[in-house]
Amino acid sequence: MSASVLLGLQWGDEGKGKITDYLASQAEIVLRFQGGDNAGHTLLIDGKKYFNHLIPSGIMYDDKLSIIGNGVVVNPATLVKEIAGLKENGISAKGLRVSEKCHLITPFHIALDGANEMRKGSIGTTKKGIGPAYSDKAARRGLRFLDLLDGDGGFQRYESAAKYHSFVLKEYFGIEPPDIQDSYDKIMEYLNILKTYICNTEELMFEAYEKGTKILFEGAQGILLDLDHGTYPFVTSSNTVSGAALCGSGYPLGGVKKITGVFKSYTTRVGDGPFATELFDDISEAICDKGGEYGTTTGRKRRVGWADIVDLKRAVLLSGTTDLAMTKADVLCGMEKVLIAEGRDSANKPIYKEFEGWGEIIQAGKYSDLPENLKKYIEYIEEQLGVPINIISYGPARRQTIER
């Protein structure tokens, strides 16, 4: 296997960070291919929590290259802060590489995102400037790292985009825009710190493909938030399906051999949008509290519901998933009954299948150690999706993982 893709099959927050960290030990390169700092991975390593928003989880291994691919939009202030935080905790960023073609998130994008969210009919974004940055990219008005590091022409490019945004902020939203010169100077301070990491990552991908280097592509958010295939308009601003790994990295199509889809034993969602199995009772509160269902990036409480075969099956097909990883099996421990949506009725309401609950998982080294009722739940999902669940996570620590 030369390359594999790991992505979420729900609305994000499936525990991809832990699974990426777990699988990264088998890779030589870990590459993040889309999204921005609206995403977040929580890692528990040796009893300490780490929160990554941009840098791939492979950074926890000194012998790996961790690449932020061209499909990611980057707030340079966030990236500088994240690198500094890692170094403060004794984690070297020497393996970090950032594509020179990454589009920048500027203070104007953040101001526009916030202004949009104040309007009636907002969709509940993180207000990080992600959508406006991707909009500029599509409108060919965006700014890449290489554009601002290109000598004297950088300020002219920045000023041109900033004047457009200033007009929109002032005349349409009635908001005073950031100062163009001050914001440019601050961004350049960040870029001077980051330029040691910035390079042509396409060349790294071509070389890796030719050598058969083991690569793990790491997605952000989840397939149900895909810009084209998700619950539009309540979606993210980039493509989250497996094919985006190639667009967001420059890696050739033929090299990807494995696609791992990550899902929780239940479902969560942040922000507005449809959610067929959402719960509004004490069970929801219990799952939220036990699962720590609060956003890594925003701290917002997540909406909680049962797992949904209908949505999962669609996500598996959209992504071409070859194997599955189920996370947070421990969160449902101790419940009397566990439900899963196996279909929809004529009114498009979930039809539930009921399972007997399972006891606590003390320490499981292999699949046979798991409670019998949990194994029945896992095997039912496998049967319905037609894809094996090869990884079961039952806690945040690396050791709380079973690989079948």
Legacy VTK file of the C-alpha trace (Angstrom):
# vtk DataFile Version 3.0
C-alpha trace
ASCII
DATASET POLYDATA
POINTS 404 float
0.000 0.000 0.000
1.527 3.300 -1.071
-1.225 5.727 -0.052
-4.416 5.680 1.991
-7.099 8.236 2.778
-8.726 8.710 6.158
-11.927 10.740 6.379
-15.074 11.220 8.435
-18.357 9.618 7.422
-20.656 11.857 9.457
-20.765 15.621 10.156
-17.207 15.783 11.433
-15.966 15.301 15.005
-15.818 11.527 14.518
-12.495 11.145 16.315
-10.351 11.264 13.162
-7.447 12.820 15.028
-6.945 9.780 17.213
-7.285 7.346 14.296
-4.888 9.421 12.185
-2.399 9.392 15.036
-2.836 5.626 15.351
-2.362 4.946 11.623
0.411 7.506 11.196
2.849 5.071 12.778
2.572 3.024 9.562
3.088 6.002 7.210
6.045 8.119 6.172
4.029 11.199 5.197
0.772 12.511 6.679
-0.979 15.158 4.587
-4.002 17.320 5.378
-5.831 18.063 2.118
-8.766 20.436 2.788
-10.476 22.739 5.259
-8.931 25.285 7.570
-8.712 26.033 11.268
-12.474 25.529 11.506
-11.535 21.888 12.072
-9.897 20.502 15.177
-8.262 17.268 16.305
-7.910 16.319 19.949
-5.102 13.870 20.739
-4.372 12.212 24.088
-0.764 11.056 24.201
0.940 9.887 27.389
-1.850 11.443 29.434
-1.552 14.879 27.830
-4.079 16.463 25.481
-3.037 18.201 22.270
-5.329 20.289 20.074
-4.411 20.611 16.397
-6.411 22.819 14.039
-4.192 22.901 10.956
-1.148 20.720 11.440
-1.642 17.035 10.564
-1.635 14.574 13.450
1.546 13.002 12.095
3.485 15.874 13.655
3.524 13.839 16.877
6.067 11.527 15.226
9.553 12.969 14.716
10.297 10.688 11.774
7.284 11.708 9.635
6.701 14.517 7.164
3.514 16.379 8.044
2.229 18.345 5.068
-0.466 20.998 4.836
-1.600 20.514 1.246
-2.660 23.089 -1.320
-6.358 22.389 -0.689
-6.178 23.874 2.822
-6.887 27.545 3.537
-4.505 28.849 6.183
-4.747 31.595 8.754
-1.022 32.309 9.273
-1.636 33.628 12.796
-3.238 30.303 13.787
-0.434 28.274 12.243
2.304 30.274 13.988
0.495 29.851 17.308
0.037 26.130 16.749
3.715 25.584 15.940
4.732 27.551 19.033
2.354 25.485 21.191
3.848 22.231 19.954
7.391 23.430 20.602
6.452 24.522 24.123
5.396 20.926 24.744
8.646 19.499 23.435
7.287 18.476 20.014
9.502 19.451 17.127
7.903 20.921 14.013
10.913 19.992 11.888
8.797 17.627 9.784
6.207 20.265 8.881
5.818 21.354 5.247
3.248 23.838 3.946
2.241 24.115 0.305
3.168 27.428 -1.269
-0.182 27.207 -3.063
-2.267 27.294 0.126
-4.675 30.222 0.080
-4.437 32.648 2.970
-7.176 33.645 5.380
-6.850 37.362 6.073
-8.509 39.611 8.687
-10.894 40.693 5.920
-12.126 37.129 5.463
-12.734 36.798 9.192
-14.635 40.111 9.277
-16.775 39.036 6.309
-17.532 35.659 7.898
-18.636 37.306 11.124
-20.775 39.835 9.266
-22.485 37.092 7.260
-23.261 35.127 10.412
-25.051 38.117 11.928
-27.572 38.107 9.084
-30.890 36.294 9.327
-30.610 32.808 7.866
-26.979 32.191 8.879
-25.792 28.572 8.856
-23.709 28.539 12.033
-20.117 28.745 10.771
-17.107 28.983 13.072
-16.545 32.614 11.908
-12.943 31.717 11.079
-13.038 33.195 7.568
-13.042 29.807 5.839
-15.984 30.402 3.487
-14.863 33.852 2.304
-11.326 32.521 1.682
-12.628 29.659 -0.463
-14.976 32.112 -2.217
-11.996 34.272 -3.152
-10.146 31.191 -4.372
-13.013 30.323 -6.726
-13.343 33.961 -7.830
-9.596 34.035 -8.638
-9.181 36.833 -6.131
-7.408 34.718 -3.523
-3.919 35.160 -2.129
-1.535 32.231 -1.857
1.632 32.053 0.185
3.699 32.321 -2.976
1.814 35.482 -4.035
2.839 37.391 -0.924
6.361 36.000 -0.825
6.931 37.183 -4.397
8.975 40.275 -3.674
7.514 43.734 -4.312
4.381 42.454 -6.053
2.970 41.021 -2.844
1.555 44.211 -1.382
-0.146 45.182 -4.653
-1.923 41.821 -4.763
-2.953 42.121 -1.126
-4.133 45.702 -1.528
-6.248 44.855 -4.570
-8.137 42.084 -2.720
-8.378 44.131 0.479
-9.940 47.126 -1.284
-12.689 44.891 -2.659
-13.379 43.432 0.782
-13.262 46.872 2.407
-15.940 48.106 0.025
-18.213 45.153 0.784
-17.732 45.449 4.544
-18.341 49.193 4.619
-21.008 49.712 1.979
-23.006 46.494 2.317
-22.569 45.489 5.959
-21.890 48.932 7.427
-18.778 47.649 9.204
-15.460 49.437 9.451
-12.900 47.233 7.668
-9.432 46.336 8.970
-6.593 48.668 8.034
-4.966 47.441 4.828
-1.359 48.369 5.599
-1.468 47.237 9.230
-3.029 43.881 8.384
-0.545 43.320 5.552
2.409 44.098 7.813
1.154 41.651 10.448
0.636 38.883 7.895
4.146 39.405 6.569
5.509 39.030 10.100
3.826 35.642 10.285
5.019 34.642 6.824
8.605 35.450 7.744
8.261 32.970 10.620
6.579 30.370 8.406
8.692 30.623 5.267
11.112 27.959 6.467
8.199 25.469 6.224
6.724 26.692 2.921
7.691 24.826 -0.231
6.466 23.240 -3.454
4.738 20.223 -1.935
3.604 18.989 -5.358
7.197 17.968 -6.000
7.201 16.048 -2.729
4.034 14.241 -3.850
5.449 13.350 -7.261
8.597 11.979 -5.649
6.563 10.040 -3.071
4.406 8.518 -5.810
7.420 7.394 -7.840
9.097 5.850 -4.785
5.953 4.212 -3.421
6.256 6.173 -0.184
3.566 5.346 2.368
1.247 8.338 2.644
-1.760 8.919 4.895
-4.137 11.620 3.636
-6.037 13.229 6.501
-9.422 14.856 5.908
-11.202 17.440 8.022
-14.929 17.663 8.830
-17.013 14.803 7.379
-18.637 13.653 4.146
-22.104 14.872 5.164
-20.591 18.383 5.169
-19.161 18.075 1.639
-19.775 21.209 -0.434
-21.332 19.227 -3.298
-22.669 16.082 -1.645
-23.531 17.197 1.885
-26.668 18.730 3.409
-26.369 21.921 1.369
-26.413 24.794 2.272
-25.548 23.577 5.765
-22.125 22.368 4.664
-18.480 23.345 4.838
-16.763 25.319 2.070
-14.621 22.528 0.633
-14.964 18.993 -0.669
-14.550 16.400 2.061
-14.969 13.228 -0.049
-11.972 10.972 -0.717
-11.360 12.384 -4.210
-10.503 15.735 -2.635
-7.294 14.156 -1.311
-5.877 14.219 -4.828
-7.042 17.736 -5.688
-5.821 19.042 -2.340
-2.352 17.556 -2.665
-1.388 17.038 -6.304
-0.977 13.292 -5.753
-1.669 11.061 -8.786
-4.874 9.002 -8.821
-3.345 5.537 -9.141
-1.469 5.641 -5.860
-4.423 5.461 -3.456
-5.183 1.865 -2.433
-7.070 2.177 0.848
-9.830 4.483 2.116
-10.686 4.343 5.802
-13.967 5.897 6.922
-14.296 6.977 10.555
-17.634 7.132 12.394
-18.824 7.345 15.965
-20.955 4.703 17.633
-23.563 7.483 17.651
-23.836 10.757 15.684
-23.165 14.421 16.425
-23.498 17.653 14.526
-22.395 21.251 15.156
-24.365 24.161 13.720
-27.658 24.194 11.879
-28.992 21.759 9.310
-31.015 18.536 9.124
-30.302 15.744 11.593
-32.779 12.857 11.320
-31.784 10.935 14.466
-31.231 13.919 16.768
-32.195 13.392 20.417
-33.743 15.987 22.730
-33.836 14.108 26.017
-31.778 12.902 28.964
-30.017 10.355 26.757
-28.707 13.204 24.599
-27.383 15.003 27.676
-25.760 11.834 29.009
-24.000 11.091 25.712
-22.881 14.704 25.355
-21.398 14.801 28.853
-19.766 11.371 28.757
-18.435 11.864 25.211
-17.172 15.392 25.842
-19.190 16.594 22.884
-17.995 20.168 22.747
-16.236 21.560 19.684
-12.415 21.548 19.679
-12.413 24.784 17.693
-15.456 26.665 19.032
-16.308 24.993 22.330
-19.921 24.798 21.135
-22.078 21.989 22.487
-22.723 19.417 19.768
-26.138 18.118 18.803
-26.406 14.395 19.584
-28.340 11.507 18.034
-28.252 7.800 17.293
-26.100 6.342 14.530
-27.772 6.245 11.112
-27.264 3.418 8.620
-28.917 5.448 5.834
-26.428 8.311 6.106
-23.476 6.007 6.712
-24.279 3.870 3.667
-24.410 6.962 1.458
-21.115 8.226 2.875
-19.466 4.847 2.275
-20.556 4.917 -1.366
-19.496 8.533 -1.900
-16.049 7.888 -0.465
-15.370 4.408 -1.833
-14.594 3.275 1.701
-12.611 0.033 1.910
-12.585 -0.306 5.700
-14.087 1.385 8.738
-13.004 2.705 12.112
-15.628 3.071 14.850
-14.837 5.466 17.683
-16.278 6.216 21.120
-17.714 2.753 21.707
-17.179 3.456 25.410
-19.592 6.413 25.433
-22.599 4.112 24.995
-21.399 1.728 27.713
-23.880 1.203 30.522
-26.964 2.152 28.515
-29.959 -0.144 28.844
-30.823 0.092 25.133
-28.929 1.375 22.093
-30.749 2.348 18.913
-29.622 2.702 15.324
-31.628 4.037 12.373
-31.899 1.200 9.869
-34.136 3.010 7.364
-36.811 5.674 6.791
-40.617 5.490 6.752
-42.908 7.079 4.149
-42.634 10.421 5.966
-38.841 10.134 5.897
-38.660 9.570 9.645
-36.062 7.138 11.031
-36.994 3.506 11.573
-34.979 2.256 14.526
-33.490 -1.116 15.349
-32.962 -1.759 19.052
-29.941 -3.424 20.654
-29.367 -4.516 24.223
-26.794 -2.300 25.906
-23.327 -3.425 26.912
-21.277 -3.046 30.047
-18.108 -1.107 30.632
-14.965 -1.890 28.626
-12.210 -2.130 31.195
-9.273 -3.023 28.966
-9.542 -4.846 25.668
-6.508 -6.026 23.794
-8.375 -7.873 21.083
-11.833 -8.023 19.547
-12.870 -11.096 21.529
-12.402 -9.097 24.758
-15.284 -6.751 23.906
-18.760 -7.210 25.431
-20.955 -9.571 23.385
-23.703 -6.997 22.831
-21.184 -4.473 21.500
-19.878 -7.087 19.069
-23.459 -7.700 17.876
-23.829 -3.950 17.287
-20.536 -3.782 15.359
-21.321 -6.826 13.244
-24.775 -5.497 12.367
-23.237 -2.255 11.050
-20.675 -4.222 9.042
-23.412 -6.342 7.504
-25.516 -3.311 6.570
-22.635 -1.317 5.082
-20.822 -4.213 3.453
-17.483 -2.932 4.732
-15.406 -4.347 7.610
-14.879 -2.408 10.827
-11.166 -3.029 11.314
-10.519 -0.486 14.075
-12.558 -0.017 17.256
-11.687 2.843 19.595
-13.080 2.734 23.131
-11.377 5.757 24.684
-9.116 8.716 23.859
-5.760 7.054 24.626
-3.656 5.297 21.964
-3.800 2.028 23.899
-7.625 2.095 23.910
-7.722 0.883 20.329
-8.353 -2.548 18.815
-7.188 -3.392 15.312
-8.821 -6.532 13.931
LINES 1 405
404 0 1 2 3 4 5 6 7 8 9 10 11 12 13 14 15 16 17 18 19 20 21 22 23 24 25 26 27 28 29 30 31 32 33 34 35 36 37 38 39 40 41 42 43 44 45 46 47 48 49 50 51 52 53 54 55 56 57 58 59 60 61 62 63 64 65 66 67 68 69 70 71 72 73 74 75 76 77 78 79 80 81 82 83 84 85 86 87 88 89 90 91 92 93 94 95 96 97 98 99 100 101 102 103 104 105 106 107 108 109 110 111 112 113 114 115 116 117 118 119 120 121 122 123 124 125 126 127 128 129 130 131 132 133 134 135 136 137 138 139 140 141 142 143 144 145 146 147 148 149 150 151 152 153 154 155 156 157 158 159 160 161 162 163 164 165 166 167 168 169 170 171 172 173 174 175 176 177 178 179 180 181 182 183 184 185 186 187 188 189 190 191 192 193 194 195 196 197 198 199 200 201 202 203 204 205 206 207 208 209 210 211 212 213 214 215 216 217 218 219 220 221 222 223 224 225 226 227 228 229 230 231 232 233 234 235 236 237 238 239 240 241 242 243 244 245 246 247 248 249 250 251 252 253 254 255 256 257 258 259 260 261 262 263 264 265 266 267 268 269 270 271 272 273 274 275 276 277 278 279 280 281 282 283 284 285 286 287 288 289 290 291 292 293 294 295 296 297 298 299 300 301 302 303 304 305 306 307 308 309 310 311 312 313 314 315 316 317 318 319 320 321 322 323 324 325 326 327 328 329 330 331 332 333 334 335 336 337 338 339 340 341 342 343 344 345 346 347 348 349 350 351 352 353 354 355 356 357 358 359 360 361 362 363 364 365 366 367 368 369 370 371 372 373 374 375 376 377 378 379 380 381 382 383 384 385 386 387 388 389 390 391 392 393 394 395 396 397 398 399 400 401 402 403
